[in-house]
Amino acid sequence: MPHDPSSPVALVTGGSRGLGRSTVFALAQQGVDCIFTYHTNEAEALNVVERVAGAGRKAVALQLDTGSAGDFDRFAERVSEAL
């Protein structure tokens, strides 16, 4: 589903579990698409993407290791691509 440029988009860190996941779901219910990060659990991140899509919104999961400064340039590129 392509992103509607008139719809808001949120960037959520740690969106595959816990408070971050709850935030992604709450934003989707409010009509907000999300780009969210996950560290290692790709399966759970993809589950969140599927659940958001089931609610009629779009979510994109991007892997990011915040402890590795070298990952941020590629992350920024991937955010730009997702938008």
C-alpha positions as CSV (number, residue, x, y, z in Angstrom):
1,M,0.0,0.0,0.0
2,P,1.7,3.3,-1.1
3,H,1.9,6.1,1.5
4,D,-0.6,8.9,1.1
5,P,1.5,12.1,1.3
6,S,-1.3,13.9,3.2
7,S,-1.2,11.3,6.0
8,P,1.0,11.8,9.0
9,V,4.0,9.5,9.5
10,A,5.6,8.8,12.9
11,L,9.1,7.5,13.6
12,V,9.1,5.1,16.6
13,T,12.2,3.5,18.0
14,G,11.9,0.0,19.3
15,G,8.5,-0.6,17.7
16,S,8.6,-4.4,17.6
17,R,7.9,-4.9,21.3
18,G,6.7,-3.4,24.5
19,L,5.9,0.3,24.7
20,G,7.1,1.0,21.2
21,R,4.8,-1.7,19.7
22,S,1.9,-0.3,21.7
23,T,2.7,3.1,20.4
24,V,2.8,1.9,16.8
25,F,-0.7,0.3,17.3
26,A,-2.1,3.3,19.0
27,L,-0.8,5.6,16.2
28,A,-2.3,3.3,13.6
29,Q,-5.7,3.6,15.3
30,Q,-5.3,7.3,15.1
31,G,-4.7,7.2,11.3
32,V,-0.9,7.6,11.5
33,D,1.5,5.5,9.4
34,C,4.7,4.5,11.1
35,I,8.3,3.8,10.4
36,F,9.7,1.9,13.4
37,T,13.0,0.4,14.3
38,Y,13.8,-3.1,15.7
39,H,17.2,-4.5,16.8
40,T,17.2,-8.3,16.2
41,N,13.7,-9.7,16.2
42,E,12.7,-9.4,12.5
43,A,9.9,-11.9,12.8
44,E,8.2,-9.9,15.6
45,A,8.8,-6.6,13.6
46,L,7.1,-8.2,10.5
47,N,4.2,-9.3,12.7
48,V,3.7,-5.7,13.8
49,V,3.7,-4.6,10.1
50,E,1.1,-7.2,9.3
51,R,-1.1,-6.2,12.2
52,V,-0.9,-2.5,11.3
53,A,-1.8,-3.3,7.6
54,G,-4.8,-5.3,8.9
55,A,-5.9,-2.1,10.6
56,G,-5.7,-0.3,7.2
57,R,-2.5,1.7,7.9
58,K,1.1,1.3,6.7
59,A,4.1,0.5,8.9
60,V,7.7,-0.1,7.8
61,A,10.1,-1.9,10.0
62,L,13.8,-1.0,9.7
63,Q,16.6,-2.7,11.6
64,L,18.8,-0.4,13.5
65,D,21.6,-1.0,16.1
66,T,21.7,2.3,18.0
67,G,25.0,1.2,19.6
68,S,26.7,1.3,16.2
69,A,27.1,4.9,14.9
70,G,28.0,3.5,11.5
71,D,24.5,2.2,11.0
72,F,22.9,5.7,11.0
73,D,23.8,6.8,7.5
74,R,22.2,3.7,6.0
75,F,19.2,4.0,8.3
76,A,18.7,7.6,7.2
77,E,18.7,6.4,3.5
78,R,16.2,3.7,4.3
79,V,13.9,6.2,6.0
80,S,14.1,8.4,3.0
81,E,13.2,5.5,0.7
82,A,10.3,4.5,2.9
83,L,8.9,8.0,2.7
